[in-house]
Amino acid sequence: MSKKKKPSKKVKNTALVAEKNEEAMVEGILEGSPEGIGVVIVRLECGCKKMAAVAKDGEPASKLIMYRDQAESICELCKKDNGDYMRVTEAFIHWTKPEPSDAVKAKIKTKVLGSQATN
């Protein structure tokens, strides 16, 4: 039974970290947002992504950046609906080091992403 728990835990952790192609954007956002303690990453089903730095009080610490990997522009649908939340596939916060306490992370995560269960 413990063998079954380990793979699912591993899958859950990989879904909640920035991908290699997102790390440069995360670093750039944090560099321009000294008060940022993490970057919210929202992945949409179309392949577009939204990112913004978040401050220790859960408020935005940067402007929202929307982009699509290896594309000059976001998709036409996102241009129309600004990346509607109904098309979100994953949303999480990539924390800076040192990470805040679990209690602070939970409070910020609820404020920024809401209280619904996420992967």
Secondary structure, DSSP 8 states (H G I E B T S, - for coil): -HHHHHHHHHHHHHHTS--HHHHHHHHHHHHT-TTEEEEEEEEETTSEEEEEEEETTSSBSS--EEEETT-SS--HHHHHHSS-GGGEEEEEEEE-SS---HHHHHHHHHHHH-SS---
